[in-house]
Amino acid sequence: MSVAVETKALTPPDIAARKGRDRIVCLTAYTTPLARLADRHCDVVLVGDSVGMVLHGLPSTLSVTLDMMIMHGKAVRRGLDRALMVVDMPFASYEEGPEQAFRNAARLMAQTGCAAVKLEGGESMAETIRFLTAHGIPVMAHVGLTPQSVNVFGGYKVQGRDGDADRILRDAVAVAEAGAFSVVLEKVTEPLARRITAEVTIPTIGIGASAACDGQILVVDDMLGMFTGFRPKFVKRYAELGSEADAAIAAYAADVRDGRFPATEHVFDDAPKAGDVA
């Protein structure tokens, strides 16, 4: 006789407690079916603002709105039982100051059921992170390459070179001291990621930041091969679903044009048969 195992949803303190211990597995998700799959294997599921690029065809994350994040957040929430759900705060939803950030973060949490929010920025966001955490909103921070600031960086460039490592280290220390429960390090050099991971008291989640981090995150559409707009060096493709889908659609189109689909087994007649749906 099998015994059901109780599933307990992970919390921000659970993730913070993994520092220096078990590796933290994170993925993005934007839909219920993919959230269900990720929930079976991941510790953190992030509803990332990358949804604007991979699902909505936007050229960057800058046009993503709070309403878009809420819509996809609701869908992901329906697919999760165990993983910690985090939702990105989109561009211009928190930069004005702590009060604006709190209003929008509270709306995200209330309407999606997420357990935490993520926002980009280091020292400049420390006051906001401190305010949010003091008012009951757990924060995952994000330093290094911050895509919402891509125009300031002049592109998606590797961070931490040319004497810039100390700035990023200060950013990571600042968000940790402000109360963030973890920090994403994006597209930073391996020596810098190792240094930050050793010096901050919260888990580091790498994306293009080497295995020196306490955990890793990728955009699910990238690692499954479904988004083919571009392929960053740090992405490992674990499947090529985009190519497989293209081949499947081509085969379907050929079958329709040649009259092979629908075939007899796909057609209903007057007499009910097994497999019919009432």
N, C-alpha and C positions, 0 to 999 in steps of 0.2 A: 504494500500500500504506500503510495507516494504521499509525502507530507508537504503541504504548501509552505513556502518560505516567505515570511513577511518582508515586504519591500518598503524600506524607509528612504524617503527622499533626502538627498544630501543637502546640506546647508552651507552658507558661507564659512561658518566656523569649522565645519568638517574639512572643507578645502584648505583653509588656512593651516589646519593641523597637519596637513600632509607635507609641510615644508621639510625638505631634507629626508623624507621617508619614501612613501610610494609615489611613483610617477603619476602625474595627473593627465588624463586623456580628455581632450576637448575637441569638439567639432562645431561648425555652424550648422544650422538647419533653419528652413523657412516654411516648411509644409508639415502637415500632420504625418503622412506616411514616412518621410525621412526622419522625423523626430522619433517615431516609434523604433526605427532601426537603430538610430544613434543611442537611444535610451538603453538598449540592451548591452552596450559596450563602453559607453562614455561616462565620465564623471561630471562633465560640464557641457551643456549645449547652449551655444550662443546664437541668439537671433541677431545676426550681424547686419550692419548697414550695407555690407557687400551685396545684400539682396537687390539693391538698386542696379548693380551692374550685371549680376548673373541671372536674375529673373526678369528685370524690367528693362534691360537694354540701355541703361543710362551710361554715359561716358565715365562717370566717377561716382563717388558716394555723396557728393555735395548737394544733389537734388533730392535726396531721400528725405521724406517728411515723417513727422511724429505719427501721423495717421497710418502711414505705410508700416511703420514698426509695430504699431498696435495691431493692425490686421494680421501680420505674419506672426506676431507674438501669440495671439489667440490661437492660431492654427497649431503652432508648436506646442503650446500648453496642453492641448488635447491629446498629444502623442507621448507625453512624458509621465513617468511614474517615479523614477529613481534619480535621474540626473538633475543637477542644479541648473536651473534655467536663468540665464542672464540675457538682458536685452540692451543693445547699443542705443545710446542717446545720439540722435542724428545731429548733423551740423546745424548750428544756430539755435539749438534747443537748451543750451546750458552755459554758453560763453559769457553772457551778460553779467552773471553773478550768481551767488548761492541761492537767492530767492527764486530766480527764474529756473535754475536747475532743480530746485526742490519741487516746484509746481509741476514741471514736466516729468520728473522722475516719479513723483507720486501718482501722476496720471498713468504712466507706463505700468507701474506695479499694480494699481487698482484695476486697470482694464485688461491686463494680460495674465495676471497671476504669477508674474516672474518673481524670483527671490532676490534679484540684484540687478543693478544696471552697470554698464560700462561706459566710461567717457575717456576721451583722449586728452593728453597734456600732463606735464610734470609739475614743476614748481608753481607755474601760473595757475594750476588747478587745485593746489593744496588746500586753500581756504574753502573752496567749494566742496571738496571731498570731505573735509572736516565737518562742514555744516551738514552735509547729507547724512553722514554716518551718525552724527549726534542726534539727528532727527529720524532715525530708524530706517535709513535706506543704505543697505550694503553696496559698496562700490568696488568694481574691478577696474583698475587703472590701466593705462595704455601709453607707453613711451617708446622712444626710438623713432622709427618712421610712423608718423600718424597720418593716415590717408586723408583725413579731413583738412590737413594743412599742406596738401600736395603742391599747391601753387606757391607756397612760401618756400618749400624745399626745392622747387624747380624740377619736380618729377619724383619718381619712386626710387630714390637713391639709397644706397647702403649708408647707414648711420654709424657714427663712432670712429670714423677715420679723420685724419688731418687734425689731430688735437681736440676733437669734439667729444671724446669719450667722457671727460670729466663732467661736461654739461648733462649728458644723459644719465650718468651715475647720480648726479645731484637730483635729477628729476625722479629717478626711481626711489631714492632715499626719501625725498619729500613726500611722495604719495604714500609710502609705507608709514611714515611718521604721522601723516594726516588721517590714517585709519583705513586705507584700502585693504581688502583681505587678500588680494593678489594683484599682480601686475603683468600685463602682456608686454613682451619685448619684441618689437617687429623690426626685421631686417637690420640687425646690428651685428657687428663682428663677433666671432666666437670668443676671443679674449675678453671683450667687454661683457658679453653675456655671462661668462664664467665669473668675472669680477663682481658684477651686480648680484648674481645669484648667491655668491659667498657673503656679500655685505648687507643685503636687505633681510629683514626678518619675516617677510611674506613670500609665498611661492611665486616664482617667475614662470610665466607661460610663454614659450617661444613660438614664433612664426618667422622662420628665416633667421633664427638666433642660436642654432646648434643644440646638440643634446646636453649641453651644460645646464640647461634650464630645468626647473622642477617639473615641468609638464610641457605639452605641445598642443597647438591648435592649427587646423587648416580649414580653409573654405571647402565645404563638402563637395560642391560642384567641381572644384579644381581637382581634388584627389580622386574623384570618380570619373574624371575625364568628360564631364558634361558641359563645362564651360571652355570654349576654345578661342576666346577673344585674345588671350595671351597666356603664357605659361611661365610664371616666375621660377627662377633657379631653385628656390627652396621647396617647391611642390614636388612630391613624389606621387605619381599616378598609380593608384592601386587597382584601377579598372579603366577601361576605355568605353564607357557607356555611350558617349556621344557618337562614336563610330558605329557601335552596335545599333543604336537607334536609327542612325542614317541608313544603314543597310536594311533594317526592318521596314522602314517607311518606303524605301525604294522597292522592296519586294512586294509590299502591299499595293503600291501604285501600279506596278506591273501586272499583278493579279487582277486588279479592277479593270484595267485597260484591255486585258486579254480575255476577260470574262471568266476567269478561274475563281473569282471570289465575288459573291458568296457561292459556296458549293452546296451540294445536297444536304450535307450534315449541318449546315448553318440556316436552313430554311424550315419554316413551320408549314404543316399541312392541316387538313381538317380533323384528323384523328390525333388526340393527345398522346404524347410519348414521354418516356423518361427524359428528364433534362429540360422539359418545357418549364417556363416560369409562369405561374398563374397571373 
